[in-house]
Amino acid sequence: MTHWFAIIMGAALFTLMIPVIYRIWVGPTSFDRILGVNVIGTKTAVLLVVIGTLFDRVEMFVDFAISYALLNFVGAIVISRYLNRTISLKDMEAREKEGARKR
Amino acid sequence: MMSWLTSFQCLASAPTETVGTEGGFLVLQVIGVLLGVMGLLFFLGAAVGLLRFPDFYTRMHAAGKGDTLSTMLMLAGFGLVTMEDLSLGSWLLLIKIMAVVLFVYLTSPTSSHALMRAAFEDDELPLTEDDLRNSKRGKRRKKR
């Protein structure tokens, strides 16, 4: 019964990841994509516990889940710091033109 | 109910001795399955919100909240389902799983906050009522 619960849960998790992957694919801004990656990373930590239940080795896979959650957090923080105040070249040129016009 | 009672008797008398309850306790498993299904429901809400909401901040609202709570519910459900006896090892396993939950509870809002701040300082504008009125769907509504 535990195995069936784990299998159904893992399949449902994979199915519900599809809309999130759609958001990563078409996301209008880069922040949407990072948000989707963050959600999928958190759910992968859960999925690792599910896989551990299937293999009857939960105590080992929980450690993997902890390290995966840590990597996910660090990645989200680093990418948000990187995207902070990063303007594309086109926007920068447009802003410079506006400034020239004001002068 | 009986298996629940015997589990507590087992806890009181001899924690190292595994009293024969085949494949875990039924009550714990039922509670665990219920928690897991609730977690899936919250994750469904997060996925639908991520798919359907109009601008970045609302999408982040759905994703941040639904993701955190559904992770907690699903991991707690699996911790209860995989608890096969009340020995020291399975208690440690439950505590470890709850440590993952605590970690996610600390980090997921933090990363959401950092992402929101980066987006706001990067001139990502939130959706206002005027935007909704000027959008295609709003015009369609006005015609009716």
gemmi code that builds the backbone of each chain (N, CA, C; Angstrom):
import gemmi

chains = {
    "A": [
        ("MET", (0.836, -1.193, 0.000), (0.000, 0.000, 0.000), (0.874, 1.247, 0.000)),
        ("THR", (1.963, 1.183, 0.768), (2.881, 2.326, 0.792), (3.473, 2.573, -0.584)),
        ("HIS", (3.794, 1.460, -1.285), (4.396, 1.612, -2.609), (3.406, 2.212, -3.597)),
        ("TRP", (2.166, 1.753, -3.526), (1.171, 2.306, -4.459), (0.940, 3.778, -4.190)),
        ("PHE", (0.889, 4.113, -2.902), (0.728, 5.545, -2.551), (1.875, 6.364, -3.125)),
        ("ALA", (3.093, 5.817, -3.009), (4.258, 6.568, -3.503), (4.204, 6.707, -5.017)),
        ("ILE", (3.806, 5.627, -5.712), (3.771, 5.675, -7.180), (2.740, 6.690, -7.658)),
        ("ILE", (1.538, 6.642, -7.048), (0.478, 7.562, -7.480), (0.864, 9.006, -7.172)),
        ("MET", (1.477, 9.181, -6.001), (1.896, 10.531, -5.605), (2.957, 11.077, -6.562)),
        ("GLY", (3.929, 10.245, -6.917), (4.969, 10.706, -7.828), (4.417, 11.038, -9.202)),
        ("ALA", (3.480, 10.201, -9.690), (2.878, 10.469, -11.001), (2.090, 11.773, -10.980)),
        ("ALA", (1.357, 11.993, -9.871), (0.568, 13.231, -9.773), (1.486, 14.446, -9.703)),
        ("LEU", (2.610, 14.296, -8.985), (3.560, 15.415, -8.899), (4.117, 15.755, -10.272)),
        ("PHE", (4.465, 14.699, -11.040), (4.990, 14.939, -12.384), (3.946, 15.617, -13.252)),
        ("THR", (2.695, 15.155, -13.132), (1.632, 15.739, -13.958), (1.424, 17.207, -13.620)),
        ("LEU", (1.482, 17.527, -12.308), (1.240, 18.914, -11.917), (2.440, 19.800, -12.209)),
        ("MET", (3.592, 19.194, -12.530), (4.746, 20.021, -12.890), (4.614, 20.575, -14.306)),
        ("ILE", (3.733, 20.009, -15.122), (3.637, 20.429, -16.531), (3.232, 21.907, -16.674)),
        ("PRO", (2.205, 22.409, -15.943), (1.915, 23.847, -16.047), (3.079, 24.722, -15.633)),
        ("VAL", (3.834, 24.278, -14.625), (4.984, 25.064, -14.175), (6.041, 25.109, -15.277)),
        ("ILE", (6.222, 23.959, -15.969), (7.186, 23.924, -17.068), (6.718, 24.833, -18.196)),
        ("TYR", (5.399, 24.883, -18.415), (4.862, 25.823, -19.412), (5.228, 27.254, -19.031)),
        ("ARG", (5.106, 27.582, -17.747), (5.440, 28.941, -17.304), (6.924, 29.217, -17.489)),
        ("ILE", (7.766, 28.212, -17.285), (9.194, 28.417, -17.532), (9.436, 28.648, -19.023)),
        ("TRP", (8.707, 27.912, -19.862), (8.932, 27.975, -21.300), (8.535, 29.330, -21.871)),
        ("VAL", (7.329, 29.801, -21.533), (6.832, 31.014, -22.189), (6.934, 32.260, -21.322)),
        ("GLY", (7.343, 32.093, -20.041), (7.286, 33.192, -19.082), (7.690, 34.536, -19.659)),
        ("PRO", (6.850, 35.571, -19.529), (7.164, 36.840, -20.180), (8.458, 37.465, -19.652)),
        ("THR", (8.658, 37.405, -18.353), (9.888, 37.962, -17.805), (10.799, 36.830, -17.337)),
        ("SER", (12.061, 37.179, -17.113), (12.987, 36.159, -16.620), (12.676, 35.776, -15.183)),
        ("PHE", (12.014, 36.695, -14.451), (11.676, 36.382, -13.056), (10.655, 35.263, -12.977)),
        ("ASP", (9.726, 35.244, -13.957), (8.763, 34.142, -13.997), (9.473, 32.809, -14.155)),
        ("ARG", (10.489, 32.822, -15.007), (11.208, 31.553, -15.232), (11.917, 31.108, -13.980)),
        ("ILE", (12.559, 32.045, -13.289), (13.261, 31.662, -12.063), (12.276, 31.163, -11.017)),
        ("LEU", (11.098, 31.786, -10.975), (10.070, 31.343, -10.026), (9.651, 29.910, -10.320)),
        ("GLY", (9.450, 29.604, -11.606), (9.079, 28.245, -11.979), (10.173, 27.253, -11.640)),
        ("VAL", (11.417, 27.634, -11.872), (12.539, 26.742, -11.543), (12.585, 26.483, -10.041)),
        ("ASN", (12.293, 27.541, -9.268), (12.291, 27.407, -7.810), (11.219, 26.421, -7.355)),
        ("VAL", (10.014, 26.567, -7.929), (8.914, 25.658, -7.556), (9.269, 24.227, -7.908)),
        ("ILE", (9.812, 24.032, -9.116), (10.141, 22.662, -9.526), (11.256, 22.090, -8.661)),
        ("GLY", (12.210, 22.931, -8.240), (13.275, 22.446, -7.371), (12.747, 21.989, -6.027)),
        ("THR", (11.815, 22.769, -5.449), (11.241, 22.358, -4.162), (10.482, 21.045, -4.303)),
        ("LYS", (9.755, 20.931, -5.427), (8.981, 19.700, -5.611), (9.882, 18.513, -5.907)),
        ("THR", (11.060, 18.770, -6.468), (11.985, 17.661, -6.698), (12.503, 17.112, -5.385)),
        ("ALA", (12.659, 17.996, -4.383), (13.054, 17.503, -3.054), (11.993, 16.555, -2.504)),
        ("VAL", (10.714, 16.900, -2.728), (9.643, 15.994, -2.293), (9.700, 14.695, -3.086)),
        ("LEU", (9.956, 14.837, -4.391), (9.992, 13.665, -5.256), (11.122, 12.717, -4.860)),
        ("LEU", (12.215, 13.270, -4.328), (13.315, 12.411, -3.867), (12.866, 11.566, -2.685)),
        ("VAL", (12.061, 12.144, -1.787), (11.544, 11.354, -0.660), (10.613, 10.264, -1.174)),
        ("VAL", (9.825, 10.597, -2.217), (8.928, 9.589, -2.813), (9.749, 8.434, -3.384)),
        ("ILE", (10.811, 8.764, -4.103), (11.663, 7.715, -4.700), (12.320, 6.884, -3.605)),
        ("GLY", (12.705, 7.545, -2.497), (13.265, 6.811, -1.373), (12.272, 5.833, -0.771)),
        ("THR", (10.994, 6.224, -0.730), (9.972, 5.300, -0.250), (9.857, 4.096, -1.180)),
        ("LEU", (9.979, 4.328, -2.481), (9.881, 3.217, -3.429), (11.052, 2.250, -3.269)),
        ("PHE", (12.241, 2.793, -2.965), (13.414, 1.932, -2.824), (13.587, 1.388, -1.414)),
        ("ASP", (12.682, 1.770, -0.477), (12.797, 1.379, 0.939), (14.071, 1.900, 1.578)),
        ("ARG", (14.540, 3.044, 1.132), (15.761, 3.618, 1.693), (15.526, 5.084, 1.964)),
        ("VAL", (14.493, 5.402, 2.739), (14.118, 6.790, 2.917), (15.212, 7.562, 3.640)),
        ("GLU", (15.877, 6.883, 4.609), (16.859, 7.599, 5.430), (18.015, 8.124, 4.591)),
        ("MET", (18.314, 7.426, 3.461), (19.380, 7.905, 2.593), (18.875, 9.040, 1.699)),
        ("PHE", (17.678, 8.859, 1.144), (17.184, 9.845, 0.183), (16.775, 11.151, 0.844)),
        ("VAL", (16.477, 11.117, 2.145), (16.143, 12.362, 2.839), (17.343, 13.288, 2.882)),
        ("ASP", (18.535, 12.698, 3.023), (19.747, 13.535, 2.976), (19.896, 14.195, 1.613)),
        ("PHE", (19.621, 13.416, 0.562), (19.656, 14.004, -0.787), (18.664, 15.158, -0.884)),
        ("ALA", (17.485, 14.955, -0.299), (16.451, 16.001, -0.381), (16.918, 17.270, 0.321)),
        ("ILE", (17.576, 17.106, 1.493), (18.077, 18.281, 2.217), (19.089, 19.032, 1.363)),
        ("SER", (20.041, 18.285, 0.777), (21.078, 18.968, -0.003), (20.480, 19.595, -1.256)),
        ("TYR", (19.464, 18.948, -1.839), (18.845, 19.522, -3.032), (18.101, 20.806, -2.708)),
        ("ALA", (17.421, 20.812, -1.553), (16.716, 22.036, -1.148), (17.716, 23.164, -0.891)),
        ("LEU", (18.849, 22.814, -0.292), (19.887, 23.832, -0.032), (20.406, 24.425, -1.333)),
        ("LEU", (20.699, 23.534, -2.319), (21.201, 24.020, -3.616), (20.163, 24.903, -4.302)),
        ("ASN", (18.905, 24.498, -4.185), (17.817, 25.251, -4.812), (17.733, 26.659, -4.234)),
        ("PHE", (17.836, 26.738, -2.897), (17.759, 28.037, -2.217), (18.919, 28.932, -2.638)),
        ("VAL", (20.124, 28.359, -2.616), (21.298, 29.165, -2.973), (21.199, 29.637, -4.420)),
        ("GLY", (20.719, 28.740, -5.307), (20.574, 29.125, -6.704), (19.578, 30.251, -6.885)),
        ("ALA", (18.442, 30.173, -6.176), (17.431, 31.232, -6.313), (17.987, 32.561, -5.826)),
        ("ILE", (18.694, 32.550, -4.684), (19.237, 33.801, -4.148), (20.264, 34.392, -5.108)),
        ("VAL", (21.154, 33.528, -5.620), (22.217, 34.018, -6.502), (21.627, 34.611, -7.778)),
        ("ILE", (20.640, 33.919, -8.355), (20.089, 34.410, -9.616), (19.304, 35.691, -9.400)),
        ("SER", (18.595, 35.799, -8.258), (17.865, 37.052, -8.031), (18.835, 38.210, -7.795)),
        ("ARG", (19.977, 37.939, -7.137), (20.977, 39.006, -6.981), (21.577, 39.378, -8.329)),
        ("TYR", (21.718, 38.363, -9.202), (22.309, 38.635, -10.510), (21.354, 39.457, -11.380)),
        ("LEU", (20.060, 39.118, -11.303), (19.100, 39.827, -12.145), (18.776, 41.208, -11.614)),
        ("ASN", (19.176, 41.492, -10.391), (18.851, 42.770, -9.787), (19.588, 43.890, -10.523)),
        ("ARG", (18.819, 44.834, -11.037), (19.369, 45.980, -11.755), (20.237, 45.581, -12.941)),
        ("THR", (19.894, 44.482, -13.568), (20.545, 44.145, -14.824), (19.603, 44.580, -15.946)),
        ("ILE", (20.017, 45.563, -16.743), (19.164, 46.055, -17.815), (19.716, 45.534, -19.127)),
        ("SER", (18.816, 45.253, -20.073), (19.297, 44.811, -21.378), (19.891, 46.005, -22.128)),
        ("LEU", (20.703, 45.704, -23.119), (21.438, 46.752, -23.818), (20.489, 47.719, -24.512)),
        ("LYS", (19.387, 47.173, -25.069), (18.427, 48.010, -25.790), (17.803, 49.043, -24.846)),
        ("ASP", (17.395, 48.577, -23.646), (16.782, 49.501, -22.680), (17.775, 50.569, -22.258)),
        ("MET", (19.045, 50.166, -22.127), (20.037, 51.142, -21.692), (20.193, 52.245, -22.743)),
        ("GLU", (20.231, 51.841, -24.021), (20.325, 52.840, -25.094), (19.110, 53.745, -25.107)),
        ("ALA", (17.943, 53.157, -24.913), (16.714, 53.967, -24.902), (16.757, 54.971, -23.763)),
        ("ARG", (17.231, 54.539, -22.617), (17.306, 55.463, -21.478), (18.298, 56.587, -21.747)),
        ("GLU", (19.421, 56.239, -22.368), (20.394, 57.282, -22.675), (19.816, 58.300, -23.640)),
        ("LYS", (19.032, 57.803, -24.630), (18.406, 58.731, -25.573), (17.436, 59.665, -24.855)),
        ("GLU", (16.652, 59.093, -23.947), (15.712, 59.929, -23.182), (16.439, 61.007, -22.408)),
        ("GLY", (17.539, 60.613, -21.789), (18.318, 61.580, -21.026), (18.860, 62.689, -21.918)),
        ("ALA", (19.298, 62.307, -23.149), (19.816, 63.316, -24.067), (18.713, 64.288, -24.474)),
        ("ARG", (17.489, 63.737, -24.666), (16.388, 64.603, -25.065), (16.041, 65.606, -23.962)),
        ("LYS", (16.087, 65.125, -22.727), (15.740, 66.011, -21.617), (16.728, 67.169, -21.499)),
        ("ARG", (17.983, 66.850, -21.773), (18.963, 67.915, -21.688), (18.728, 68.930, -22.798)),
    ],
    "B": [
        ("MET", (-8.128, 1.227, 15.121), (-8.121, 1.705, 16.516), (-7.285, 0.792, 17.396)),
        ("MET", (-7.453, -0.545, 17.189), (-6.722, -1.487, 18.020), (-5.225, -1.382, 17.783)),
        ("SER", (-4.854, -1.220, 16.510), (-3.428, -1.147, 16.212), (-2.818, 0.102, 16.851)),
        ("TRP", (-3.609, 1.158, 16.910), (-3.144, 2.384, 17.553), (-2.849, 2.140, 19.026)),
        ("LEU", (-3.792, 1.417, 19.678), (-3.622, 1.126, 21.111), (-2.402, 0.251, 21.329)),
        ("THR", (-2.274, -0.787, 20.493), (-1.124, -1.672, 20.667), (0.179, -0.936, 20.427)),
        ("SER", (0.148, 0.053, 19.547), (1.373, 0.808, 19.300), (1.801, 1.552, 20.549)),
        ("PHE", (0.833, 2.094, 21.288), (1.217, 2.813, 22.504), (1.662, 1.861, 23.598)),
        ("GLN", (1.041, 0.675, 23.643), (1.525, -0.320, 24.596), (2.958, -0.708, 24.285)),
        ("CYS", (3.225, -0.821, 22.990), (4.583, -1.161, 22.551), (5.561, -0.079, 22.969)),
        ("LEU", (5.126, 1.173, 22.845), (5.998, 2.284, 23.236), (6.278, 2.252, 24.722)),
        ("ALA", (5.247, 1.863, 25.509), (5.406, 1.880, 26.955), (6.291, 0.725, 27.433)),
        ("SER", (6.115, -0.445, 26.819), (6.793, -1.605, 27.383), (8.217, -1.757, 26.875)),
        ("ALA", (8.366, -1.963, 25.577), (9.704, -2.279, 25.069), (9.910, -1.600, 23.721)),
        ("PRO", (10.618, -0.498, 23.705), (10.785, 0.219, 22.443), (11.665, -0.502, 21.429)),
        ("THR", (12.594, -1.351, 21.885), (13.467, -2.017, 20.921), (12.772, -3.205, 20.282)),
        ("GLU", (11.782, -3.773, 20.980), (11.142, -4.977, 20.469), (10.042, -4.590, 19.487)),
        ("THR", (10.092, -5.146, 18.289), (9.068, -4.815, 17.300), (7.909, -5.791, 17.438)),
        ("VAL", (6.790, -5.251, 17.925), (5.591, -6.081, 18.047), (4.963, -6.200, 16.664)),
        ("GLY", (4.465, -7.406, 16.353), (4.076, -7.664, 14.975), (2.828, -6.922, 14.507)),
        ("THR", (3.012, -5.745, 13.922), (1.913, -5.096, 13.213), (2.345, -5.045, 11.758)),
        ("GLU", (1.635, -5.765, 10.924), (2.140, -5.989, 9.563), (2.130, -4.690, 8.762)),
        ("GLY", (3.313, -4.213, 8.379), (3.410, -3.089, 7.452), (2.925, -1.780, 8.015)),
        ("GLY", (3.307, -1.430, 9.231), (2.993, -0.107, 9.757), (1.617, -0.052, 10.394)),
        ("PHE", (1.308, 1.116, 10.936), (0.030, 1.293, 11.627), (-0.983, 1.868, 10.664)),
        ("LEU", (-2.188, 1.352, 10.734), (-3.209, 1.764, 9.763), (-3.595, 3.223, 9.966)),
        ("VAL", (-3.726, 3.647, 11.246), (-4.193, 5.013, 11.507), (-3.199, 6.024, 10.977)),
        ("LEU", (-1.923, 5.767, 11.265), (-0.884, 6.688, 10.786), (-0.877, 6.739, 9.272)),
        ("GLN", (-1.081, 5.559, 8.641), (-1.059, 5.543, 7.177), (-2.235, 6.315, 6.599)),
        ("VAL", (-3.392, 6.184, 7.220), (-4.556, 6.917, 6.704), (-4.343, 8.415, 6.848)),
        ("ILE", (-3.809, 8.826, 8.023), (-3.544, 10.259, 8.214), (-2.504, 10.742, 7.205)),
        ("GLY", (-1.481, 9.911, 6.973), (-0.438, 10.292, 6.023), (-0.972, 10.440, 4.612)),
        ("VAL", (-1.843, 9.482, 4.190), (-2.422, 9.577, 2.841), (-3.281, 10.836, 2.722)),
        ("LEU", (-4.040, 11.137, 3.790), (-4.876, 12.348, 3.746), (-4.009, 13.599, 3.619)),
        ("LEU", (-2.918, 13.641, 4.392), (-2.028, 14.809, 4.313), (-1.414, 14.937, 2.924)),
        ("GLY", (-1.024, 13.775, 2.337), (-0.435, 13.813, 1.005), (-1.416, 14.319, -0.033)),
        ("VAL", (-2.678, 13.869, 0.064), (-3.684, 14.321, -0.903), (-3.954, 15.809, -0.731)),
        ("MET", (-3.953, 16.276, 0.528), (-4.123, 17.719, 0.745), (-2.965, 18.508, 0.158)),
        ("GLY", (-1.752, 17.962, 0.291), (-0.594, 18.625, -0.307), (-0.701, 18.700, -1.809)),
        ("LEU", (-1.178, 17.598, -2.428), (-1.374, 17.623, -3.882), (-2.394, 18.683, -4.276)),
        ("LEU", (-3.440, 18.828, -3.454), (-4.473, 19.837, -3.736), (-3.874, 21.235, -3.701)),
        ("PHE", (-3.021, 21.493, -2.691), (-2.414, 22.824, -2.603), (-1.443, 23.048, -3.757)),
        ("PHE", (-0.746, 21.968, -4.166), (0.168, 22.132, -5.290), (-0.603, 22.366, -6.579)),
        ("LEU", (-1.792, 21.737, -6.683), (-2.660, 22.017, -7.836), (-3.029, 23.495, -7.879)),
        ("GLY", (-3.355, 24.046, -6.687), (-3.670, 25.474, -6.629), (-2.496, 26.326, -7.064)),
        ("ALA", (-1.289, 25.948, -6.608), (-0.101, 26.724, -6.990), (0.136, 26.649, -8.487)),
        ("ALA", (-0.045, 25.437, -9.074), (0.219, 25.278, -10.511), (-0.794, 26.071, -11.330)),
        ("VAL", (-2.062, 26.002, -10.932), (-3.090, 26.731, -11.681), (-2.867, 28.235, -11.555)),
        ("GLY", (-2.482, 28.675, -10.362), (-2.205, 30.097, -10.181), (-1.018, 30.544, -11.012)),
        ("LEU", (0.003, 29.703, -11.070), (1.183, 30.039, -11.871), (0.830, 30.097, -13.350)),
        ("LEU", (-0.163, 29.295, -13.739), (-0.548, 29.267, -15.154), (-1.461, 30.429, -15.515)),
        ("ARG", (-2.352, 30.812, -14.611), (-3.463, 31.667, -15.004), (-3.348, 33.125, -14.585)),
        ("PHE", (-2.547, 33.439, -13.571), (-2.591, 34.791, -13.039), (-1.936, 35.791, -13.985)),
        ("PRO", (-2.390, 37.051, -13.970), (-2.013, 37.981, -15.035), (-0.625, 38.594, -14.943)),
        ("ASP", (-0.111, 38.889, -13.766), (1.219, 39.515, -13.756), (2.149, 38.795, -12.791)),
        ("PHE", (3.384, 39.252, -12.751), (4.409, 38.496, -12.040), (4.137, 38.404, -10.546)),
        ("TYR", (3.673, 39.488, -9.939), (3.519, 39.488, -8.476), (2.409, 38.561, -8.024)),
        ("THR", (1.308, 38.525, -8.773), (0.241, 37.598, -8.402), (0.689, 36.152, -8.602)),
        ("ARG", (1.436, 35.920, -9.670), (1.937, 34.553, -9.888), (2.861, 34.134, -8.759)),
        ("MET", (3.695, 35.095, -8.299), (4.606, 34.751, -7.226), (3.854, 34.505, -5.923)),
        ("HIS", (2.770, 35.242, -5.730), (1.920, 35.019, -4.557), (1.415, 33.577, -4.546)),
        ("ALA", (0.881, 33.137, -5.700), (0.355, 31.766, -5.764), (1.471, 30.760, -5.556)),
        ("ALA", (2.587, 30.961, -6.258), (3.646, 29.958, -6.214), (4.287, 29.892, -4.834)),
        ("GLY", (4.575, 31.046, -4.231), (5.250, 31.036, -2.943), (4.442, 30.351, -1.857)),
        ("LYS", (3.173, 30.724, -1.749), (2.368, 30.157, -0.660), (2.033, 28.699, -0.900)),
        ("GLY", (1.498, 28.405, -2.098), (1.082, 27.033, -2.365), (2.248, 26.064, -2.322)),
        ("ASP", (3.389, 26.509, -2.817), (4.553, 25.632, -2.854), (5.014, 25.276, -1.448)),
        ("THR", (5.118, 26.279, -0.581), (5.611, 26.024, 0.778), (4.680, 25.087, 1.540)),
        ("LEU", (3.383, 25.413, 1.523), (2.447, 24.606, 2.317), (2.319, 23.198, 1.743)),
        ("SER", (2.311, 23.054, 0.408), (2.147, 21.717, -0.148), (3.387, 20.866, 0.125)),
        ("THR", (4.567, 21.484, 0.141), (5.763, 20.720, 0.492), (5.670, 20.190, 1.915)),
        ("MET", (5.229, 21.064, 2.826), (5.109, 20.642, 4.220), (4.108, 19.493, 4.364)),
        ("LEU", (2.941, 19.629, 3.722), (1.906, 18.599, 3.889), (2.358, 17.267, 3.292)),
        ("MET", (2.967, 17.329, 2.092), (3.365, 16.077, 1.445), (4.470, 15.380, 2.229)),
        ("LEU", (5.462, 16.156, 2.694), (6.566, 15.516, 3.417), (6.083, 14.953, 4.750)),
        ("ALA", (5.176, 15.656, 5.429), (4.644, 15.133, 6.695), (3.855, 13.852, 6.438)),
        ("GLY", (3.086, 13.837, 5.339), (2.336, 12.625, 4.996), (3.264, 11.456, 4.735)),
        ("PHE", (4.357, 11.711, 4.003), (5.283, 10.600, 3.742), (5.996, 10.168, 4.998)),
        ("GLY", (6.299, 11.125, 5.886), (6.916, 10.750, 7.155), (6.023, 9.845, 7.969)),
        ("LEU", (4.696, 10.100, 7.928), (3.783, 9.236, 8.692), (3.592, 7.888, 8.002)),
        ("VAL", (3.549, 7.896, 6.662), (3.293, 6.643, 5.952), (4.469, 5.685, 6.093)),
        ("THR", (5.692, 6.233, 6.043), (6.851, 5.349, 6.093), (7.204, 4.912, 7.503)),
        ("MET", (6.472, 5.376, 8.514), (6.769, 5.011, 9.894), (6.246, 3.605, 10.149)),
        ("GLU", (7.144, 2.627, 10.188), (6.664, 1.252, 10.260), (6.567, 0.748, 11.685)),
        ("ASP", (7.435, 1.198, 12.562), (7.297, 0.845, 13.974), (7.707, 2.060, 14.796)),
        ("LEU", (7.612, 1.926, 16.086), (7.945, 3.061, 16.938), (9.352, 2.936, 17.500)),
        ("SER", (10.258, 2.348, 16.732), (11.631, 2.229, 17.208), (12.353, 3.559, 17.049)),
        ("LEU", (13.585, 3.594, 17.530), (14.344, 4.847, 17.506), (14.639, 5.286, 16.075)),
        ("GLY", (14.892, 4.289, 15.197), (15.250, 4.631, 13.822), (14.138, 5.347, 13.091)),
        ("SER", (12.901, 4.863, 13.257), (11.807, 5.506, 12.517), (11.495, 6.880, 13.096)),
        ("TRP", (11.683, 7.056, 14.411), (11.510, 8.403, 14.989), (12.542, 9.351, 14.418)),
        ("LEU", (13.784, 8.865, 14.293), (14.834, 9.715, 13.719), (14.517, 10.078, 12.285)),
        ("LEU", (13.944, 9.093, 11.557), (13.570, 9.358, 10.173), (12.497, 10.455, 10.097)),
        ("LEU", (11.506, 10.336, 10.995), (10.443, 11.366, 11.008), (11.035, 12.738, 11.334)),
        ("ILE", (11.957, 12.770, 12.308), (12.563, 14.056, 12.686), (13.372, 14.623, 11.525)),
        ("LYS", (14.063, 13.738, 10.778), (14.840, 14.185, 9.629), (13.935, 14.787, 8.560)),
        ("ILE", (12.813, 14.111, 8.295), (11.881, 14.629, 7.280), (11.317, 15.974, 7.725)),
        ("MET", (11.010, 16.084, 9.038), (10.512, 17.368, 9.515), (11.605, 18.442, 9.479)),
        ("ALA", (12.879, 18.014, 9.519), (13.969, 18.992, 9.366), (13.985, 19.550, 7.947)),
        ("VAL", (13.697, 18.669, 6.958), (13.577, 19.167, 5.574), (12.451, 20.187, 5.492)),
        ("VAL", (11.328, 19.869, 6.168), (10.184, 20.783, 6.147), (10.563, 22.125, 6.760)),
        ("LEU", (11.270, 22.072, 7.894), (11.677, 23.315, 8.563), (12.599, 24.127, 7.657)),
        ("PHE", (13.503, 23.421, 6.980), (14.432, 24.101, 6.083), (13.683, 24.787, 4.945)),
        ("VAL", (12.723, 24.057, 4.352), (11.953, 24.652, 3.253), (11.142, 25.838, 3.769)),
        ("TYR", (10.620, 25.716, 5.003), (9.847, 26.829, 5.564), (10.712, 28.052, 5.788)),
        ("LEU", (12.003, 27.844, 6.079), (12.865, 29.009, 6.252), (13.291, 29.599, 4.915)),
        ("THR", (13.583, 28.732, 3.945), (14.234, 29.221, 2.732), (13.263, 29.671, 1.654)),
        ("SER", (12.105, 29.033, 1.552), (11.218, 29.343, 0.426), (10.676, 30.775, 0.494)),
        ("PRO", (10.206, 31.276, 1.656), (9.798, 32.683, 1.710), (10.968, 33.640, 1.496)),
        ("THR", (12.155, 33.237, 1.960), (13.314, 34.112, 1.778), (13.643, 34.294, 0.308)),
        ("SER", (13.642, 33.174, -0.432), (13.981, 33.292, -1.848), (12.878, 34.019, -2.606)),
        ("SER", (11.611, 33.817, -2.184), (10.513, 34.552, -2.817), (10.691, 36.046, -2.602)),
        ("HIS", (11.081, 36.404, -1.369), (11.264, 37.820, -1.045), (12.399, 38.425, -1.861)),
        ("ALA", (13.505, 37.684, -1.973), (14.646, 38.202, -2.737), (14.274, 38.388, -4.201)),
        ("LEU", (13.513, 37.415, -4.730), (13.099, 37.499, -6.134), (12.167, 38.677, -6.350)),
        ("MET", (11.224, 38.873, -5.390), (10.293, 39.999, -5.513), (11.050, 41.319, -5.478)),
        ("ARG", (12.022, 41.403, -4.592), (12.766, 42.648, -4.475), (13.562, 42.932, -5.748)),
        ("ALA", (14.180, 41.863, -6.300), (14.933, 42.041, -7.542), (14.006, 42.510, -8.655)),
        ("ALA", (12.799, 41.918, -8.726), (11.868, 42.305, -9.790), (11.403, 43.737, -9.603)),
        ("PHE", (11.163, 44.134, -8.351), (10.637, 45.485, -8.114), (11.698, 46.540, -8.394)),
        ("GLU", (12.935, 46.245, -8.046), (13.996, 47.204, -8.340), (14.368, 47.203, -9.810)),
        ("ASP", (13.925, 46.167, -10.520), (14.205, 46.098, -11.946), (13.062, 46.687, -12.768)),
        ("ASP", (12.202, 47.509, -12.134), (11.100, 48.203, -12.794), (10.092, 47.254, -13.415)),
        ("GLU", (9.876, 46.117, -12.765), (8.776, 45.251, -13.196), (7.508, 45.775, -12.533)),
        ("LEU", (6.574, 46.315, -13.349), (5.430, 47.014, -12.757), (4.315, 46.041, -12.419)),
        ("PRO", (3.675, 46.220, -11.273), (2.507, 45.406, -10.971), (1.316, 45.815, -11.825)),
        ("LEU", (0.393, 44.889, -11.992), (-0.798, 45.139, -12.803), (-1.753, 46.035, -12.025)),
        ("THR", (-2.264, 47.078, -12.676), (-3.224, 47.956, -12.006), (-4.607, 47.769, -12.613)),
        ("GLU", (-5.571, 48.495, -12.051), (-6.946, 48.363, -12.535), (-7.090, 48.935, -13.944)),
        ("ASP", (-6.304, 49.977, -14.244), (-6.360, 50.555, -15.589), (-5.891, 49.566, -16.641)),
        ("ASP", (-4.844, 48.803, -16.295), (-4.365, 47.794, -17.243), (-5.462, 46.784, -17.549)),
        ("LEU", (-6.157, 46.369, -16.492), (-7.233, 45.394, -16.696), (-8.326, 45.990, -17.565)),
        ("ARG", (-8.631, 47.280, -17.359), (-9.700, 47.900, -18.133), (-9.285, 48.036, -19.602)),
        ("ASN", (-8.004, 48.317, -19.830), (-7.562, 48.531, -21.203), (-7.218, 47.239, -21.935)),
        ("SER", (-7.203, 46.121, -21.219), (-6.830, 44.882, -21.890), (-7.967, 44.410, -22.786)),
        ("LYS", (-7.665, 43.405, -23.601), (-8.661, 42.917, -24.558), (-9.882, 42.366, -23.853)),
        ("ARG", (-9.627, 41.622, -22.788), (-10.751, 40.990, -22.102), (-11.648, 42.038, -21.459)),
        ("GLY", (-11.032, 43.090, -20.913), (-11.824, 44.145, -20.299), (-12.707, 44.842, -21.315)),
        ("LYS", (-12.163, 45.076, -22.527), (-12.981, 45.714, -23.561), (-14.143, 44.831, -23.970)),
        ("ARG", (-13.849, 43.525, -24.027), (-14.920, 42.597, -24.381), (-16.032, 42.659, -23.333)),
        ("ARG", (-15.628, 42.777, -22.081), (-16.631, 42.829, -21.027), (-17.460, 44.093, -21.127)),
        ("LYS", (-16.843, 45.174, -21.509), (-17.581, 46.434, -21.611), (-18.644, 46.372, -22.707)),
        ("LYS", (-18.302, 45.682, -23.817), (-19.247, 45.604, -24.928), (-20.518, 44.890, -24.510)),
        ("ARG", (-20.357, 43.869, -23.658), (-21.548, 43.178, -23.187), (-22.253, 44.086, -22.249)),
    ],
}
model = gemmi.Model(1)
for chain_id, residues in chains.items():
    chain = gemmi.Chain(chain_id)
    for i, (resn, *xyz) in enumerate(residues, 1):
        res = gemmi.Residue()
        res.name, res.seqid = resn, gemmi.SeqId(i, " ")
        for name, pos in zip(("N", "CA", "C"), xyz):
            atom = gemmi.Atom()
            atom.name, atom.element = name, gemmi.Element(name[0])
            atom.pos, atom.b_iso = gemmi.Position(*pos), 0.0
            res.add_atom(atom)
        chain.add_residue(res)
    model.add_chain(chain)
structure = gemmi.Structure()
structure.add_model(model)
structure.setup_entities()
